[in-house]
């Protein structure tokens, strides 16, 4: 629909969220059963279509026929074809050059030690080229690095979409591409030999006496020229024995008589099968004449992956300057499929793609000049890497949301929901049974990272933004009704953030240093590769604000260390403190909070950070002898932390609290007295200790009223009279009586 134009700037101007800009880029995300495809963009359809209609009239289409050629170890030549639409309006081209992840640090050649020093970095550069040009040379690149190149056409109104991407390797250090092809030696005059020996048949002279076209001769020509077969093949042999070459190139024994220096050949049906090998025979003749290049040398292989490997070779020692290109032959070393695949017109280094993982392969290389194909190189065998092992390595390096849910003690039957690739069918089927544990799934989905910025950018409404920090503010029913249309937006932010945002810190501890300062120490996130620093938040609290859990406190300290001393505090002041990790993309969420009183004592102890308290206590239902209490889980906790809850309750007349425990966020307190006021609060318990108490809830049980029962009796008397009786009775039950 975008027709090769980039309508994204217009869509941004119309405030279309980035998650809904796929159509502006000429893409479309089909709605499937996968949760990530369920995002809401219907509100922006009109703006998107208006941008596309306008852009098709004004913007150029994408350049075509992109070609990339490696010139040296630090330069690539990029060429392209002109766009079709709005060509006359183009003012410039932008060439995007992206260095992909550097290959393994293994040596390319014994003399190329500096390759192992290439840094594992990825960067993108743009090069502007005049609108009337169709090629450019990119310099100052890294040796032996794979680059991905796209070209964009631009005019005064905007740009096209990028062309299709082309990947190319720069040459290895010290290698320079062959600029000119030398002239190959001339062939012997075999036609003159045939004429001197009495052959005057035109078709025999032009086809069987010319080694350059002998492989294209028809069987009828061989039959017509059969009387002169010995003479023609003797002239072609030029007095040399080509048998070793013919054996090496796979000619059957019956056909090797053509390769002898003193040929005595009879053309009959027994040698018809040899005509299919005439191309190999021709190359053996040329090899014997000394006009073909020898075998490529220094053949080796590097950077073996699961589906590709990079092949290298050097010029042949003989006639290397006459080589135009190379042919690569490769095969899988199996018993059932050992046919060679071929790649023509290749140059070193060459990326051999489309391989199967964990399999053995063999390859060899042939040099080609104007006369034909030279000798094959030595055969090299290698084994591709195992994708299973690679997947395990990648899994160990990324955040595993399912593992988090297992650590958080999520029920086994709810685990299918704990995945960034969960499907809508499972969500609908398991929503009822997993509702009480939904907060664990959301908490692990967020992974202790603050995805609020991404969610805002992707059009998540403010009422649902708490989900982007792993917190459910409202009831599950209200949250589902309001936020299900944006579930794809949120999950995509979760997944994106696992690679960009830092994870939460661990094991926060605090100790009073003196009456004015506190020492804080913590462990870095489990994966600290993308952490650039830490931010310490602290704030003095009182009885009113002690239960508040804002993501930003009044005071902050930025540090690159995992410990800090907070100074200039008020003596005897009570402070809340927490730490988040940060980088250029954002920050983590607090994983625990410390409440500490600033007063140095003799028996000073280290205080461990614990979860924030449960909150939003409410009475879900009640009767005369029981009440059901619900609450929201802590807003600050480590995503994989196992949390249990202790519920404290007592009547207003009691002196001590009764305690019960649960792992879910609801509890029915029974064996209560009718018409009685009860005081209830909840603590969250983790391996680091108990949280502060939640806010206190006052709950009343129902009074026990006498039951009023009305009984109607129908009597089928002859007079068909209906008699109605009214009965008053006292029942011991305190609920409504049965019907």
Buried (B, 14 or more C-beta within 10 A) or exposed (E): EBBBBBBBBBBBEBEBBBBBBBBBBBEEBEEEEBBBBBBBBEEBEEBBEBBBEBBBEBBBBBBBEBEBBBBBBBBBBBBBEBBEBBEEBBBBBBBBBBBEEBBEEEEBBEEBEBBEEBEEEEEEEEBEBEBEEBEBEBEEBBBBBBBBBBBBBBBEBBBBBBBEEBEBBBBBBEBEBEEEEEEBBEBBEBBEBBBEBEBEBEEBBEBBBBBBEBBEBEEEBBEBBBEBBBBBBBBBBBEBEBBEBBBEBEBEEEBBBBBBEEBEBEBEEEBEEBBEBBBBBBBBBBBBBEBBBBBBBBBBBBBBBBEBBBBBBBBBEBBBBBBEEBBBBBBBEEEEEEEEEEBEEBBBBBBBEEBEBEBEBBBBBBBBBEBBBBBBBEEBEBEBBEBEEBEEEEEEEEBBBBEBBBBBBBBEEBBBBBBBEBBBEBBEEBBEEBBBBBBBBBBBBBBBBBBBBBBBEBBBBEBBBBBBBBBBBBBBEEBBEEBBBBBBBBBBBBBBBBEBBBBBBBBBBBBBBBBBBBBBBBEBBEBBEBBEBBBBBBBBBEEEEEBEBEBEBEBEBEEEEBEBEBEEBEEEBBBBBBBBBBBEBBBBBBBBBBBBEBEEEEEEEEBBBBBBBBBBBEBEEBBBBBBBBBBBBBBBBBBBBBBBBBBBBBBEEEEEEEEEEEBBBBBBBEEBEBEBEBBBBBBBBBEBBBBBBBBEBEBBBBEBEEBEEEEEEEEEEEEEEEEEEEEEEEEEEBEEEEE
